[in-house]
Amino acid sequence: MQKGTWAVKVGLAQMLKGGVIMDVVTPEQAKIAEEAGAVAVMALERVPADIRAAGGVARMADPERILQIMEAVTIPVMAKCRIGHFVEAQVLEALGVDYIDESEVLTPADEQNHIWKHDFKVPFVCGARDLAEALRRIAEGAAMIRTKGEAGTGNVVEAVRHMRAIQAQIRKVQNMPDEELVGEAKQMGAPLELLMEVKRLGRLPVVNFAAGGIATPADAALMMWLGCDGVFVGSGIFKSSDPPRRAKAIVQAVTHYKNPEIIAQVSRGLGEPMPGIDVRTLKPEQLLAVRGW
Amino acid sequence: MLPKVPTPIPWQLALRTQGKAKLSPRVRVGVLALQGDFLEHRQALEALGVPVVEVRLPSDLEGIDALILPGGESTTMARLLDATGMRVPLVRRIQEGMPTWGTCAGMILLAKRLREDRPTPLGVMDIEVARNAFGRQVDSFEADLDIEGLSGGPFHAVFIRAPVLLSAGPGVHILARLPDGTPVAARQGAILATAFHPELTDDLRLHQWFLDMASTHRKE
């Protein structure tokens, strides 16, 4: 009997496909998310919109908070650690969380290196803006990828940009003869072995969710059309005026993303979405997606 | 040096099994596609040469001869079954004898009773199931199993936050157990339940076994 293998790490992400992972900050919110049909929750101290508003250094959540949320629900519980902060990751593993998000939403602890994730039994999900970044994270041991988008903005434009970038690069690689992959790998900054795997599979070799700015059922369905396997919704649910209804509607929109009648039905009278931010008005130091190396 | 990434990943399956497919009798198999790893099941069945229908709405149940309930989150799938009005027609089809196979979350949905108070299962198989029975994700594991009636040696099984059978009624036959005796696969008539995920490996024997059962059942 072997535990913590690559197959069970990637396997849990495969079980989450076609689902919605929701950010929650209290056990009550976690229960609302589970009741609405979330496939997992991300246990946080603050949702990204509040992290953005608060400024300062954003760190791993209080273990007490994470344990309360784990106690409240039967679905998988994820938690975030800072980029490169392998001790926060060790703490999260010791708590027994089901997935760790090494996340650019928190303030990076290391501006050159990410965590060597193969050393852990618990699986990791990491953010990426393009194919090379995704493949570097997978080489380090990430068993799941999410496109970064721009968290806490309620604006889907960056999520679309990142998903389209990854899909376009996959299509390009698929059409390359093998001898051109070496130069391409060098230029992109991606491991050759994984680039060859992408060419063979025609997709990332792990599950890929969309994240960062998804606020409506239609946003979620748009990301599914663009080729992701599921979505993270951060501030979009609990910063809206009617979280339980919006959560249920987004869950249905992901399952039935090819069915506009159902999306229209579930989108009716949802109340106010979270307030949005035009990403172009953010200063360079306010952008979260650029964190990651 | 780069880590060698072992990839028992099912979307490779279609590539690996090309040319090996043995043509199965014409059974139209549905895969419940509300959430979870329905694509992996689809690829396994297609590698065996079987047409697959993704089932999302009650109308998709028409015209299928057998159904697979995939792995995923059972609470999510139960919620979506109710939201789409599929619970009643689905239970009716299974009770009328449609061959049905549940893997992991699918096994939870088949159960008559759960140890937990959620989700509300379909209640079509006389078993009691405990969810997440081995612990959290760090306790997920791989193990070799001897499965009754399956030739070709042990089956390499992947268990992810897996459920177990706590008890089973007289009409239920246990097909496989872990070394400690825990039952992890069972059959009741045309209903098959496995706590693990054959769709996550490239061993197609259980899918073939299910297809054989489904086509035999159809002739009867």
Interface residues (C-beta under 8 A of the other chain):
Chain A: M1 Q2 K3 G4 T5 W6 A7 V8 V10 G11 L12 Q14 M15 L16 K17 G18 G19 E34 E35 A36 G37 A38 V39 A40 T74 I75 P76 E93 G96 V97 D98 Y99 H118 K121 V122 P123 I138 A139 G141 P191 E193 L194 E197 R200 L201 R203 P205 V206 K248 V251 Q252 V254 T255 H256 N259
Chain B: L2 P3 K4 V5 P6 T7 P8 I9 P10 W11 Q12 L15 A33 L34 Q35 G36 D37 F38 L39 E40 R56 G71 G72 E73 T75 T76 R79 L80 A83 C104 A105 E116 R118 R131 N132 G135 R136 Q137 V138 D139 S140 F141 E142 A143 V158 F159 I160 R161 P179 H197 L200 T201
